Amino acid sequence: MAPQPWKDKVSNPAQLGGIETAVLDNGAGRGTRIAWINTGTGLRYKVVLDRAMDIADAFFNQHSLAWLSHSGITPPEPFTDRGIDWLRTFNGGLLTTCGLTHVGGPEQDAYGERGLHGQISNIPAQIESIIQPDPVTGKLDMSITGRMLETKVFGPSLELKRTISGTIGQPTIRIHDEVINRANTPAPHMLLYHFNFGWPLVDEGTKLVWQGDWQAREGGINGDIFREGYDFRTCPAPLDTHSGTGEAVAFIDARADSSGQCTAGLYNPQLGFAVAMRFQKDQLPWLTNWQHWGKGEYVTGVEPGTHPPIGQAKAREQQSLIFLEPGESRTYEIEIEILDNQEQINQFVNLSA
């Protein structure tokens, strides 16, 4: 291992980075557990331990990466699982997890009633471990692991074990998830990673990068964005048509490279860096691009998932709904990396050319 510039100059590893846990003590989020993770590269982000270990604020140097809603962080509300109540505590943030049995709009059928995007984001984590870096011994990796149980008597009972990790000196977020069926009957399973990007990363001229065949979601006002001949991969100025519930959504059959890896993200040429997201096609075959260019609510979502957000009923109808047998598990891995080297950026942007 090559000598590091900080060798013999640092007493406490926190000078370089690491994981710091805390409890919010003011406002709507009072009492909510969080963890700040600092990679020592300018990339730092806030994990909300009481909200499925989702990621709220995220920054690269002075620039915010994430869109934050008016509500900010709120405590978990496990019974906001009907209709669109989920939106009342939707902070946005860099990541909001949707599932574990349903992603999509509210619905009701012979199998039950399901609210918008499921329950998992309102479930607190039981933290199992926090591993800090130890630069003196050459250990630069760090991680935090927790478990969230989405359960009720008679099932379904699905557990999400999440590890968020990074390495001092690397501008990267790694997410490793394992979903396990803890019940004694098969359980339906859908999962979507609702990544929400905002200003200044998202601005007029920011480029969206993704590959694959796409179709506009049925309904809404998708026609103003997702149509042939329109440059829907370049972020526009705020749109009056996106006030209130105005939005556009595309479902993308994500295209993988020869190794099975899919890549998506954003590039802001004015700021000089890109955010690259990588995931495996066999784990997360779908990508959703949500565009909501409202004034004061200016956001785009780049969202890998087991399904597009079509809902459990539609997935049953299409025979694409996943069922986990008792004791069965599925693993999902996503990597987010900041690219600020122009050669790397050019390779990334050319993926969707």
KOLDREN-833848 format. One record per residue (C-alpha): residue number from 1; residue in three letters; x, y, z. Coordinates in steps of 0.05 Angstrom, whole numbers, plus 32768, in hexadecimal, padded with zeros to 4 digits. Example, Ala and Ser with C-alpha at 12.3 -4.5 7.8 and 13.67 -1.06 7.14 Angstrom:
% residues 2
@seq 1; type ala; x 80F6; y 7FA6; z 809C
@seq 2; type ser; x 8111; y 7FEB; z 808F
This chain:
% residues 353
@seq 1; type met; x 8000; y 8000; z 8000
@seq 2; type ala; x 801C; y 8043; z 7FEB
@seq 3; type pro; x 802B; y 8076; z 8022
@seq 4; type gln; x 7FF0; y 80A4; z 8030
@seq 5; type pro; x 7FF9; y 80F0; z 8034
@seq 6; type trp; x 7FDA; y 80F1; z 807A
@seq 7; type lys; x 800B; y 80BE; z 8096
@seq 8; type asp; x 8026; y 80D4; z 80DA
@seq 9; type lys; x 7FFC; y 8113; z 80D7
@seq 10; type val; x 7FB7; y 80FD; z 80F0
@seq 11; type ser; x 7FA5; y 80EB; z 8138
@seq 12; type asn; x 7F5B; y 80DB; z 812F
@seq 13; type pro; x 7F3F; y 80B7; z 80F1
@seq 14; type ala; x 7F04; y 80E7; z 80F2
@seq 15; type gln; x 7F32; y 811B; z 80D4
@seq 16; type leu; x 7F2F; y 80F2; z 8094
@seq 17; type gly; x 7EE8; y 80D8; z 8097
@seq 18; type gly; x 7EBD; y 80A2; z 80B6
@seq 19; type ile; x 7E77; y 8097; z 80D2
@seq 20; type glu; x 7E58; y 80C3; z 8108
@seq 21; type thr; x 7E14; y 80B2; z 8126
@seq 22; type ala; x 7DE5; y 80E5; z 8145
@seq 23; type val; x 7D9C; y 80F3; z 8156
@seq 24; type leu; x 7D77; y 812F; z 8139
@seq 25; type asp; x 7D5E; y 815D; z 8171
@seq 26; type asn; x 7D33; y 8191; z 814F
@seq 27; type gly; x 7CF9; y 8199; z 811F
@seq 28; type ala; x 7CCE; y 8162; z 80FF
@seq 29; type gly; x 7D08; y 8130; z 8101
@seq 30; type arg; x 7D15; y 8137; z 814B
@seq 31; type gly; x 7D2B; y 80F4; z 8169
@seq 32; type thr; x 7D3E; y 80D5; z 8126
@seq 33; type arg; x 7D80; y 80AF; z 8124
@seq 34; type ile; x 7DB1; y 80C0; z 80EC
@seq 35; type ala; x 7DF9; y 80B0; z 80D7
@seq 36; type trp; x 7E26; y 80E0; z 80B1
@seq 37; type ile; x 7E57; y 80BC; z 8084
@seq 38; type asn; x 7E94; y 80E2; z 806B
@seq 39; type thr; x 7EC1; y 80C2; z 8036
@seq 40; type gly; x 7EF7; y 80F7; z 803C
@seq 41; type thr; x 7EF0; y 8109; z 7FF2
@seq 42; type gly; x 7EBB; y 813F; z 7FF6
@seq 43; type leu; x 7E84; y 810A; z 7FF3
@seq 44; type arg; x 7E5C; y 8107; z 8033
@seq 45; type tyr; x 7E15; y 80F2; z 8041
@seq 46; type lys; x 7DE1; y 80E7; z 8077
@seq 47; type val; x 7DC3; y 80A2; z 8084
@seq 48; type val; x 7D7F; y 80A4; z 80A7
@seq 49; type leu; x 7D83; y 8067; z 80D4
@seq 50; type asp; x 7D3A; y 806C; z 80E9
@seq 51; type arg; x 7D23; y 806E; z 80A0
@seq 52; type ala; x 7D3D; y 802B; z 8084
@seq 53; type met; x 7D84; y 8047; z 8083
@seq 54; type asp; x 7D71; y 8072; z 8048
@seq 55; type ile; x 7D9D; y 80AD; z 8034
@seq 56; type ala; x 7D85; y 80F5; z 803D
@seq 57; type asp; x 7DB8; y 812D; z 8032
@seq 58; type ala; x 7DF3; y 811F; z 8005
@seq 59; type phe; x 7E2B; y 814E; z 7FEF
@seq 60; type phe; x 7E68; y 814F; z 7FC3
@seq 61; type asn; x 7E94; y 8188; z 7FDB
@seq 62; type gln; x 7E64; y 81C3; z 7FE1
@seq 63; type his; x 7E31; y 81A7; z 7FB0
@seq 64; type ser; x 7DF1; y 8184; z 7FC6
@seq 65; type leu; x 7DE1; y 8145; z 7F9F
@seq 66; type ala; x 7D9C; y 8135; z 7FBB
@seq 67; type trp; x 7D58; y 8154; z 7FB6
@seq 68; type leu; x 7D37; y 8160; z 7FFA
@seq 69; type ser; x 7CEC; y 816A; z 8000
@seq 70; type his; x 7CCA; y 819F; z 802B
@seq 71; type ser; x 7CC0; y 816E; z 8064
@seq 72; type gly; x 7D09; y 815E; z 8071
@seq 73; type ile; x 7D19; y 8122; z 809C
@seq 74; type thr; x 7CDF; y 8108; z 80C6
@seq 75; type pro; x 7CDA; y 80CD; z 80F5
@seq 76; type pro; x 7CC0; y 808C; z 80D8
@seq 77; type glu; x 7C74; y 8086; z 80D3
@seq 78; type pro; x 7C65; y 803D; z 80C9
@seq 79; type phe; x 7C1B; y 8046; z 80BD
@seq 80; type thr; x 7C22; y 8077; z 8082
@seq 81; type asp; x 7C17; y 803A; z 8055
@seq 82; type arg; x 7BD3; y 804B; z 8036
@seq 83; type gly; x 7BC3; y 8075; z 7FFA
@seq 84; type ile; x 7BF7; y 80AB; z 7FEF
@seq 85; type asp; x 7C07; y 80B8; z 8039
@seq 86; type trp; x 7C4F; y 80A2; z 8029
@seq 87; type leu; x 7C58; y 80E7; z 8009
@seq 88; type arg; x 7C4D; y 810A; z 804C
@seq 89; type thr; x 7C91; y 80F2; z 8065
@seq 90; type phe; x 7CB6; y 80EC; z 8023
@seq 91; type asn; x 7CF6; y 8113; z 8030
@seq 92; type gly; x 7D12; y 8103; z 7FEB
@seq 93; type gly; x 7D5A; y 80FF; z 7FFE
@seq 94; type leu; x 7D8F; y 80DC; z 7FD5
@seq 95; type leu; x 7D6C; y 809A; z 7FE1
@seq 96; type thr; x 7D27; y 8084; z 7FF7
@seq 97; type thr; x 7D1C; y 8039; z 7FF5
@seq 98; type cys; x 7CD9; y 8020; z 7FDA
@seq 99; type gly; x 7CBD; y 7FDB; z 7FE7
@seq 100; type leu; x 7CC6; y 7FA5; z 8000
@seq 101; type thr; x 7C86; y 7F87; z 7FE5
@seq 102; type his; x 7C6A; y 7FC0; z 7FBB
@seq 103; type val; x 7C85; y 7FFA; z 7F91
@seq 104; type gly; x 7C55; y 8028; z 7F6D
@seq 105; type gly; x 7C14; y 804C; z 7F7A
@seq 106; type pro; x 7BDF; y 803A; z 7FAE
@seq 107; type glu; x 7BB4; y 7FFE; z 7F9D
@seq 108; type gln; x 7B85; y 7FCB; z 7FB9
@seq 109; type asp; x 7B74; y 7F85; z 7FA0
@seq 110; type ala; x 7B64; y 7F3F; z 7FBA
@seq 111; type tyr; x 7BA9; y 7F3C; z 7FD9
@seq 112; type gly; x 7BA2; y 7F7A; z 8003
@seq 113; type glu; x 7BA9; y 7FC6; z 8005
@seq 114; type arg; x 7BEC; y 7FE7; z 7FF6
@seq 115; type gly; x 7C01; y 802F; z 7FFC
@seq 116; type leu; x 7C31; y 8056; z 7FD0
@seq 117; type his; x 7C76; y 8035; z 7FCC
@seq 118; type gly; x 7C6F; y 8006; z 8007
@seq 119; type gln; x 7C86; y 8008; z 804F
@seq 120; type ile; x 7CD0; y 7FFD; z 8054
@seq 121; type ser; x 7CE6; y 8047; z 8055
@seq 122; type asn; x 7CBF; y 8050; z 8096
@seq 123; type ile; x 7CE2; y 8018; z 80BC
@seq 124; type pro; x 7D1C; y 8027; z 80EC
@seq 125; type ala; x 7D5C; y 7FFF; z 80E9
@seq 126; type gln; x 7D79; y 7FD2; z 811F
@seq 127; type ile; x 7DC2; y 7FE4; z 8117
@seq 128; type glu; x 7DEF; y 7FA7; z 8119
@seq 129; type ser; x 7E33; y 7FC5; z 810D
@seq 130; type ile; x 7E5B; y 8004; z 80FF
@seq 131; type ile; x 7EA1; y 7FF9; z 80E4
@seq 132; type gln; x 7ECD; y 8036; z 80E5
@seq 133; type pro; x 7F0B; y 803F; z 80BA
@seq 134; type asp; x 7F4F; y 8036; z 80DB
@seq 135; type pro; x 7F81; y 8059; z 80AF
@seq 136; type val; x 7FBD; y 804B; z 80DC
@seq 137; type thr; x 7FB5; y 8000; z 80CF
@seq 138; type gly; x 7FA5; y 800B; z 8085
@seq 139; type lys; x 7F5A; y 7FFE; z 808D
@seq 140; type leu; x 7F36; y 8033; z 8065
@seq 141; type asp; x 7EF2; y 8011; z 805D
@seq 142; type met; x 7EB6; y 8023; z 8088
@seq 143; type ser; x 7E6F; y 8009; z 808B
@seq 144; type ile; x 7E2E; y 800A; z 80B1
@seq 145; type thr; x 7DFD; y 7FCF; z 80B2
@seq 146; type gly; x 7DB6; y 7FCA; z 80CA
@seq 147; type arg; x 7D77; y 7FA1; z 80C4
@seq 148; type met; x 7D2F; y 7FB8; z 80B6
@seq 149; type leu; x 7CF4; y 7F88; z 80BE
@seq 150; type glu; x 7CB5; y 7F95; z 8096
@seq 151; type thr; x 7C86; y 7F65; z 80B8
@seq 152; type lys; x 7C41; y 7F53; z 80D2
@seq 153; type val; x 7C23; y 7F15; z 80F2
@seq 154; type phe; x 7C11; y 7EE1; z 80BD
@seq 155; type gly; x 7C42; y 7F04; z 808D
@seq 156; type pro; x 7C5F; y 7F1C; z 8063
@seq 157; type ser; x 7C9F; y 7F26; z 808B
@seq 158; type leu; x 7CD9; y 7F3F; z 8062
@seq 159; type glu; x 7D1B; y 7F56; z 8080
@seq 160; type leu; x 7D4A; y 7F88; z 8060
@seq 161; type lys; x 7D92; y 7F82; z 8076
@seq 162; type arg; x 7DB8; y 7FC0; z 805C
@seq 163; type thr; x 7E02; y 7FD0; z 805D
@seq 164; type ile; x 7E19; y 8015; z 8045
@seq 165; type ser; x 7E64; y 8018; z 803D
@seq 166; type gly; x 7E9C; y 8042; z 8021
@seq 167; type thr; x 7EE7; y 804D; z 8021
@seq 168; type ile; x 7F0E; y 8088; z 8039
@seq 169; type gly; x 7F2A; y 80AB; z 7FFB
@seq 170; type gln; x 7EF5; y 8090; z 7FCB
@seq 171; type pro; x 7EB7; y 80BA; z 7FB8
@seq 172; type thr; x 7E8A; y 807D; z 7FB8
@seq 173; type ile; x 7E4B; y 8064; z 7FDC
@seq 174; type arg; x 7E40; y 8019; z 7FDC
@seq 175; type ile; x 7DFD; y 7FFB; z 7FEF
@seq 176; type his; x 7DF6; y 7FB0; z 7FFB
@seq 177; type asp; x 7DB0; y 7F98; z 800A
@seq 178; type glu; x 7D95; y 7F54; z 801B
@seq 179; type val; x 7D4A; y 7F47; z 801D
@seq 180; type ile; x 7D36; y 7F08; z 8044
@seq 181; type asn; x 7CF1; y 7EE7; z 804C
@seq 182; type arg; x 7CEC; y 7EDA; z 8097
@seq 183; type ala; x 7CA5; y 7EBE; z 8093
@seq 184; type asn; x 7C8E; y 7E76; z 8086
@seq 185; type thr; x 7C67; y 7E86; z 8046
@seq 186; type pro; x 7C7D; y 7EA3; z 8003
@seq 187; type ala; x 7C80; y 7EF0; z 8002
@seq 188; type pro; x 7C77; y 7F20; z 7FC7
@seq 189; type his; x 7CB4; y 7F4C; z 7FBC
@seq 190; type met; x 7CC0; y 7F8E; z 7F97
@seq 191; type leu; x 7CF9; y 7FBF; z 7FA3
@seq 192; type leu; x 7D0A; y 8004; z 7F87
@seq 193; type tyr; x 7D43; y 8033; z 7F99
@seq 194; type his; x 7D25; y 8078; z 7F94
@seq 195; type phe; x 7D64; y 80A3; z 7F89
@seq 196; type asn; x 7D51; y 80ED; z 7F88
@seq 197; type phe; x 7D82; y 8120; z 7F6B
@seq 198; type gly; x 7D7B; y 816B; z 7F73
@seq 199; type trp; x 7D9C; y 81AF; z 7F6A
@seq 200; type pro; x 7DD4; y 81C1; z 7F5D
@seq 201; type leu; x 7DE6; y 817D; z 7F41
@seq 202; type val; x 7DA4; y 817F; z 7F1C
@seq 203; type asp; x 7D9F; y 81C0; z 7EF6
@seq 204; type glu; x 7D90; y 81DA; z 7EB0
@seq 205; type gly; x 7DBF; y 81B4; z 7E82
@seq 206; type thr; x 7DCD; y 8179; z 7EB1
@seq 207; type lys; x 7DD1; y 8139; z 7E88
@seq 208; type leu; x 7DAC; y 80FA; z 7E9C
@seq 209; type val; x 7DD1; y 80BA; z 7E8B
@seq 210; type trp; x 7DAE; y 8078; z 7E82
@seq 211; type gln; x 7DA7; y 8042; z 7E4D
@seq 212; type gly; x 7D6D; y 8015; z 7E38
@seq 213; type asp; x 7D2B; y 8012; z 7E16
@seq 214; type trp; x 7CF8; y 803F; z 7E37
@seq 215; type gln; x 7CAF; y 804E; z 7E39
@seq 216; type ala; x 7C89; y 8086; z 7E59
@seq 217; type arg; x 7C5E; y 8074; z 7E95
@seq 218; type glu; x 7C14; y 8070; z 7E85
@seq 219; type gly; x 7BEC; y 80AC; z 7E9C
@seq 220; type gly; x 7C04; y 80EF; z 7EB6
@seq 221; type ile; x 7C24; y 8122; z 7E88
@seq 222; type asn; x 7C5F; y 80FA; z 7E70
@seq 223; type gly; x 7C54; y 8113; z 7E29
@seq 224; type asp; x 7C77; y 8155; z 7E37
@seq 225; type ile; x 7CB9; y 8132; z 7E47
@seq 226; type phe; x 7CBD; y 80E9; z 7E32
@seq 227; type arg; x 7CAF; y 80EB; z 7DE8
@seq 228; type glu; x 7CD8; y 80DD; z 7DAB
@seq 229; type gly; x 7CFF; y 811A; z 7D93
@seq 230; type tyr; x 7D02; y 813C; z 7DD7
@seq 231; type asp; x 7D44; y 8140; z 7DFE
@seq 232; type phe; x 7D2B; y 8122; z 7E3F
@seq 233; type arg; x 7D73; y 8112; z 7E53
@seq 234; type thr; x 7D83; y 815C; z 7E5F
@seq 235; type cys; x 7D65; y 817D; z 7E9D
@seq 236; type pro; x 7D3A; y 81BA; z 7E8C
@seq 237; type ala; x 7D29; y 81F9; z 7EB2
@seq 238; type pro; x 7CEF; y 81F3; z 7EE4
@seq 239; type leu; x 7CAE; y 81E7; z 7EC0
@seq 240; type asp; x 7C6A; y 8205; z 7ED0
@seq 241; type thr; x 7C4A; y 81C4; z 7EB8
@seq 242; type his; x 7C6D; y 819F; z 7EF0
@seq 243; type ser; x 7C4E; y 81C9; z 7F28
@seq 244; type gly; x 7C28; y 819F; z 7F5A
@seq 245; type thr; x 7C25; y 8157; z 7F42
@seq 246; type gly; x 7C42; y 8164; z 7EFE
@seq 247; type glu; x 7C78; y 8131; z 7EEC
@seq 248; type ala; x 7C92; y 8103; z 7EB6
@seq 249; type val; x 7CA8; y 80BB; z 7EC0
@seq 250; type ala; x 7CCB; y 8088; z 7E93
@seq 251; type phe; x 7CD4; y 803E; z 7E9F
@seq 252; type ile; x 7D17; y 8026; z 7E83
@seq 253; type asp; x 7D2C; y 7FDF; z 7E75
@seq 254; type ala; x 7D72; y 7FEC; z 7E8D
@seq 255; type arg; x 7DA9; y 7FD7; z 7E5D
@seq 256; type ala; x 7DE5; y 7FB2; z 7E7A
@seq 257; type asp; x 7E2D; y 7FAB; z 7E61
@seq 258; type ser; x 7E4F; y 7F69; z 7E54
@seq 259; type ser; x 7E59; y 7F5D; z 7E9F
@seq 260; type gly; x 7E0F; y 7F68; z 7EAE
@seq 261; type gln; x 7E1A; y 7FAD; z 7ECD
@seq 262; type cys; x 7DEB; y 7FE7; z 7EC0
@seq 263; type thr; x 7E03; y 802F; z 7EC8
@seq 264; type ala; x 7DD9; y 806E; z 7ED0
@seq 265; type gly; x 7DDF; y 80B3; z 7EEF
@seq 266; type leu; x 7DE9; y 80FD; z 7EE2
@seq 267; type tyr; x 7E1E; y 812D; z 7EC9
@seq 268; type asn; x 7E1F; y 8178; z 7ED6
@seq 269; type pro; x 7E53; y 8197; z 7EA7
@seq 270; type gln; x 7E50; y 81DA; z 7ECC
@seq 271; type leu; x 7E65; y 81B9; z 7F0E
@seq 272; type gly; x 7E96; y 818B; z 7EEB
@seq 273; type phe; x 7E82; y 8149; z 7F0B
@seq 274; type ala; x 7E53; y 810F; z 7F00
@seq 275; type val; x 7E2F; y 80DD; z 7F2C
@seq 276; type ala; x 7E32; y 8096; z 7F12
@seq 277; type met; x 7E04; y 805F; z 7F2C
@seq 278; type arg; x 7E14; y 8016; z 7F1F
@seq 279; type phe; x 7DE9; y 7FD9; z 7F2B
@seq 280; type gln; x 7DE0; y 7F92; z 7F10
@seq 281; type lys; x 7DAB; y 7F83; z 7EDB
@seq 282; type asp; x 7D9B; y 7F3F; z 7EF9
@seq 283; type gln; x 7D8C; y 7F5F; z 7F3C
@seq 284; type leu; x 7D6A; y 7FA0; z 7F26
@seq 285; type pro; x 7D54; y 7F9A; z 7EDD
@seq 286; type trp; x 7D2A; y 7FDA; z 7EDB
@seq 287; type leu; x 7D3A; y 8024; z 7EE0
@seq 288; type thr; x 7D07; y 805B; z 7EEB
@seq 289; type asn; x 7D15; y 80A4; z 7ED9
@seq 290; type trp; x 7CE7; y 80D4; z 7EFE
@seq 291; type gln; x 7CE9; y 811D; z 7EE8
@seq 292; type his; x 7CC5; y 8151; z 7F12
@seq 293; type trp; x 7CDB; y 8197; z 7EFD
@seq 294; type gly; x 7CAC; y 81BF; z 7F2A
@seq 295; type lys; x 7CC2; y 8203; z 7F44
@seq 296; type gly; x 7CDF; y 81F8; z 7F89
@seq 297; type glu; x 7CD6; y 81AD; z 7F7F
@seq 298; type tyr; x 7D0B; y 81A1; z 7F4A
@seq 299; type val; x 7D21; y 8158; z 7F4A
@seq 300; type thr; x 7D30; y 811B; z 7F20
@seq 301; type gly; x 7D31; y 80D3; z 7F38
@seq 302; type val; x 7D5D; y 809D; z 7F1B
@seq 303; type glu; x 7D41; y 805E; z 7F3A
@seq 304; type pro; x 7D59; y 8016; z 7F30
@seq 305; type gly; x 7D27; y 7FE1; z 7F44
@seq 306; type thr; x 7D10; y 7F99; z 7F3E
@seq 307; type his; x 7CD4; y 7FB7; z 7F1A
@seq 308; type pro; x 7CBE; y 7FFB; z 7F02
@seq 309; type pro; x 7C8D; y 801A; z 7F34
@seq 310; type ile; x 7C50; y 7FF7; z 7F16
@seq 311; type gly; x 7C35; y 7FDA; z 7F57
@seq 312; type gln; x 7C2D; y 7F94; z 7F71
@seq 313; type ala; x 7BEA; y 7F88; z 7F4D
@seq 314; type lys; x 7C07; y 7F99; z 7F08
@seq 315; type ala; x 7C45; y 7F6F; z 7F16
@seq 316; type arg; x 7C17; y 7F34; z 7F27
@seq 317; type glu; x 7BF1; y 7F3E; z 7EE7
@seq 318; type gln; x 7C32; y 7F40; z 7EBF
@seq 319; type gln; x 7C4C; y 7F03; z 7EE5
@seq 320; type ser; x 7C8A; y 7F2A; z 7EF7
@seq 321; type leu; x 7C7E; y 7F2F; z 7F42
@seq 322; type ile; x 7CB6; y 7F0F; z 7F6A
@seq 323; type phe; x 7CA5; y 7EDD; z 7FA1
@seq 324; type leu; x 7CD8; y 7ECB; z 7FD7
@seq 325; type glu; x 7CD0; y 7E87; z 7FF6
@seq 326; type pro; x 7CD8; y 7E80; z 8042
@seq 327; type gly; x 7D21; y 7E8C; z 8053
@seq 328; type glu; x 7D32; y 7EA2; z 800C
@seq 329; type ser; x 7D5A; y 7EE1; z 8002
@seq 330; type arg; x 7D6E; y 7F10; z 7FCA
@seq 331; type thr; x 7DAB; y 7F3E; z 7FC7
@seq 332; type tyr; x 7DAF; y 7F83; z 7FA8
@seq 333; type glu; x 7DED; y 7FAE; z 7F9E
@seq 334; type ile; x 7DF2; y 7FF6; z 7F87
@seq 335; type glu; x 7E2F; y 8023; z 7F82
@seq 336; type ile; x 7E2E; y 806F; z 7F7D
@seq 337; type glu; x 7E6F; y 8091; z 7F67
@seq 338; type ile; x 7E82; y 80D9; z 7F5C
@seq 339; type leu; x 7EA9; y 80E3; z 7F1C
@seq 340; type asp; x 7ED2; y 8123; z 7F16
@seq 341; type asn; x 7F07; y 810B; z 7EE5
@seq 342; type gln; x 7EF5; y 8122; z 7E9E
@seq 343; type glu; x 7F0A; y 80E2; z 7E7D
@seq 344; type gln; x 7EDE; y 80B9; z 7EAC
@seq 345; type ile; x 7EA5; y 80EA; z 7EA2
@seq 346; type asn; x 7EAA; y 80E5; z 7E56
@seq 347; type gln; x 7EA8; y 8099; z 7E59
@seq 348; type phe; x 7E6B; y 809D; z 7E87
@seq 349; type val; x 7E45; y 80D0; z 7E5E
@seq 350; type asn; x 7E52; y 80AA; z 7E1D
@seq 351; type leu; x 7E2D; y 806E; z 7E38
@seq 352; type ser; x 7DEB; y 808E; z 7E24
@seq 353; type ala; x 7E03; y 80AD; z 7DE4
